[in-house]
Amino acid sequence: MEKESFVVIGAVAAGMSAASRFRRNKPEAEVNVVQNGEYVSYGSCGLPYFVSGLVKELKGLVVYDATFFKEKRNINILRWHEATKIDPDAKVVLARNLKGGSEVKLSYDKLAICTGAFPSKPELPGTELKNIFVIRTAEDGIILRNFVDEEAPNKVAIIGAGPIGLEMAEAFSMRGMEVTIIKRPGSILKMFDDDMTKMVEEELKVKGVNLVKNAIIQGFEADGEGKVKAVILADRRHETNFVLLATGSKPDSRLAKEAGLRVNTDGTIAVNERMQTSNPDIYAAGDCVGQKHLVTGKDVYIPRGTTANKQGRIAGENASGGSDSFDGIVGTLVSKVFDLTVARTGLSSSEAAAEGYDFTTSTISHPDHAFTYPNPEPEDITTKLIMDKKTGKLLGAQMIGKHKTMGVAKRIDVFATALQNRMTIKEINTLDLSYSPPYSPFYDNILIAAEVALKKLRT
Ligand SMILES: Cc1cc2nc3c(=O)[nH]c(=O)nc-3n(C[C@H](O)[C@H](O)[C@H](O)COP(=O)(O)OP(=O)(O)OC[C@H]3O[C@@H](n4cnc5c(N)ncnc54)[C@H](O)[C@@H]3O)c2cc1C
């Protein structure tokens, strides 16, 4: 009897989680993973720190390499292979060898599509010029880092002001460049409330980053060699040595669509809670699929590495005969923007308004730890809560504080847990949280934020 075969397309967060879980449950099966580049199982989240030079070599981002997977897990990774077609009737995946070899035909019993996302580029004249970069894959990171190392540019224009754009601003600034962020109309970090992002704008100013807001970008201007030399705005030209497009990403559902699988209107591959596509033998996970938002109950596309790993594991579990499900997300995010840590979970005010909630908000600023532990001196953390007036339930939370306090990243997780458990502000106010002077004020910021929010709800 032939061995059972599991094929995975994409070997990063979701793909390698799926392959590893399948292998653990089915030690005798054949597991093949197709990846269209050199690197596998790496943390894209660390790419800004690779470009900045904080992470010296790309292998510093690699969790396990292809040799580890082969030798320790008996998972075969076909690197530099592009899956070009899925034939669901024949249960076959075709893959092209990008180094020039022959086409490979992989038969599967179960398949997982973990193709991730690709950068969403604005449709503007000149987007394809030389020295206009994106940052998505390890290979993108290497191209960008080599360019910076070799050309030593003085000026960069970053298009887009989401978390990746801002993390890259810090990376380029660390490399000694003059950094300009060009942002179309709307606020920076749009998943935060405007009063919170004001603090981030102030931080960018202090760190010497030029922020061009409300920009209408008309295209990019080339020099004689076809390299970008300026960003053309409605009212002026902005000269630059190179451009980074940090304008978001789109789910890569192309293969799934061509194979006749159901694809949602937002481009994500349709899956059920078991991560199963419209074909029961084909699973999909990670940035190529969406998620259910546990606050609104609606389908959303909020791609995150943590989600991709969990979904991949669940796809591998179910493909190997198990029974697990991915319930959803609450949209939690944390990011380092120079000396600040910015974090959020749940709904922002504008999202709560769009969902029709009758909500109110309250904001506090409170020290991250007790004044009785002065080394380092306590630093304020600003905490904003968004809550439903009718039920008293938390709808969302946002926190900003100095990076060195480290207190923002973990505290937002308490709010995320509260959201996932549909807790009211009153219940949050009764949480039994830890206290010791180096770590927390006597009443933790979470409890004080809830106490103040409760008063607001009662008025
Ligand atoms: C700069 C940056 C910073 C980030 N920071 C964070 C963070 O701090 N926290 C967080 O939670 N998330 C972060 N993310 C998001 C996170 O990296 C992604 O959510 C995660 O990588 C998704 O994993 P994935 O396996 O679904 O997809 P991907 O990482 O996109 O991997 C899919 C892989 O499949 C390959 N592939 C696609 N099609 C084919 C094909 N036909 N044949 C062969 N191979 C194919 C792709 O080239 C890609 O390498 C960040 C992302 C970036 C780019």
The ligand as a Tripos MOL2 file, in Angstrom:
@<TRIPOS>MOLECULE
LIG
   53    58     1     0     0
SMALL
NO_CHARGES

@<TRIPOS>ATOM
      1 C1          7.8810   43.2130    7.9130 C.3       1 LIG1
      2 C2          6.8250   42.3940    8.5880 C.ar      1 LIG1
      3 C3          6.6390   42.4910    9.9640 C.ar      1 LIG1
      4 C4          5.6390   41.7390   10.5990 C.ar      1 LIG1
      5 N1          5.4950   41.8450   11.9410 N.ar      1 LIG1
      6 C5          4.5740   41.0670   12.5770 C.ar      1 LIG1
      7 C6          4.4630   41.0860   13.9920 C.ar      1 LIG1
      8 O1          5.2000   41.8150   14.6780 O.2       1 LIG1
      9 N2          3.5260   40.2940   14.5700 N.ar      1 LIG1
     10 C7          2.7190   39.4630   13.8410 C.ar      1 LIG1
     11 O2          1.8970   38.7380   14.4260 O.2       1 LIG1
     12 N3          2.8050   39.4210   12.4850 N.ar      1 LIG1
     13 C8          3.7110   40.1990   11.8460 C.ar      1 LIG1
     14 N4          3.8320   40.1400   10.4800 N.ar      1 LIG1
     15 C9          2.9130   39.2620    9.7210 C.3       1 LIG1
     16 C10         3.4350   37.8440    9.6670 C.3       1 LIG1
     17 O3          4.7550   37.8270    9.2500 O.3       1 LIG1
     18 C11         2.5540   37.0380    8.7380 C.3       1 LIG1
     19 O4          1.2530   37.0410    9.2760 O.3       1 LIG1
     20 C12         3.0490   35.6010    8.5870 C.3       1 LIG1
     21 O5          4.3090   35.5580    7.9760 O.3       1 LIG1
     22 C13         2.0540   34.8110    7.7420 C.3       1 LIG1
     23 O6          2.5440   33.5330    7.5580 O.3       1 LIG1
     24 P1          2.0420   32.6410    6.3510 P.3       1 LIG1
     25 O7          2.7760   31.3430    6.4720 O.co2     1 LIG1
     26 O8          0.5680   32.6190    6.3170 O.co2     1 LIG1
     27 O9          2.4540   33.4220    5.0520 O.3       1 LIG1
     28 P2          3.8470   33.9400    4.4910 P.3       1 LIG1
     29 O10         4.7560   34.3410    5.5800 O.co2     1 LIG1
     30 O11         3.4910   34.9500    3.4430 O.co2     1 LIG1
     31 O12         4.4640   32.6720    3.7950 O.3       1 LIG1
     32 C14         3.9290   32.0900    2.6470 C.3       1 LIG1
     33 C15         5.0630   31.6230    1.7780 C.3       1 LIG1
     34 O13         4.5350   30.8650    0.6910 O.3       1 LIG1
     35 C16         5.2740   31.1770   -0.4730 C.3       1 LIG1
     36 N5          4.4330   30.8720   -1.6460 N.ar      1 LIG1
     37 C17         3.3340   31.5520   -2.0670 C.ar      1 LIG1
     38 N6          2.8410   30.9940   -3.1830 N.ar      1 LIG1
     39 C18         3.6410   29.9350   -3.4570 C.ar      1 LIG1
     40 C19         3.6340   28.9860   -4.5160 C.ar      1 LIG1
     41 N7          2.7280   29.0110   -5.4760 N.pl3     1 LIG1
     42 N8          4.6070   28.0430   -4.5090 N.ar      1 LIG1
     43 C20         5.5440   28.0050   -3.5310 C.ar      1 LIG1
     44 N9          5.5930   28.9010   -2.5150 N.ar      1 LIG1
     45 C21         4.6530   29.8470   -2.4830 C.ar      1 LIG1
     46 C22         5.5260   32.6680   -0.3330 C.3       1 LIG1
     47 O14         6.5950   33.1050   -1.1370 O.3       1 LIG1
     48 C23         5.8550   32.7610    1.1560 C.3       1 LIG1
     49 O15         7.2250   32.5920    1.3800 O.3       1 LIG1
     50 C24         4.8120   40.8800    9.8230 C.ar      1 LIG1
     51 C25         5.0070   40.7810    8.4530 C.ar      1 LIG1
     52 C26         6.0090   41.5180    7.8350 C.ar      1 LIG1
     53 C27         6.1810   41.3990    6.3430 C.3       1 LIG1
@<TRIPOS>BOND
     1     1     2 1
     2     2     3 ar
     3     2    52 ar
     4     3     4 ar
     5     4     5 ar
     6     4    50 ar
     7     5     6 ar
     8     6     7 ar
     9     6    13 1
    10     7     8 2
    11     7     9 ar
    12     9    10 ar
    13    10    11 2
    14    10    12 ar
    15    12    13 ar
    16    13    14 ar
    17    14    15 1
    18    14    50 ar
    19    15    16 1
    20    16    17 1
    21    16    18 1
    22    18    19 1
    23    18    20 1
    24    20    21 1
    25    20    22 1
    26    22    23 1
    27    23    24 1
    28    24    25 2
    29    24    26 1
    30    24    27 1
    31    27    28 1
    32    28    29 2
    33    28    30 1
    34    28    31 1
    35    31    32 1
    36    32    33 1
    37    33    34 1
    38    33    48 1
    39    34    35 1
    40    35    36 1
    41    35    46 1
    42    36    37 ar
    43    36    45 ar
    44    37    38 ar
    45    38    39 ar
    46    39    40 ar
    47    39    45 ar
    48    40    41 1
    49    40    42 ar
    50    42    43 ar
    51    43    44 ar
    52    44    45 ar
    53    46    47 1
    54    46    48 1
    55    48    49 1
    56    50    51 ar
    57    51    52 ar
    58    52    53 1
@<TRIPOS>SUBSTRUCTURE
     1 LIG1         1 GROUP 0 **** ****
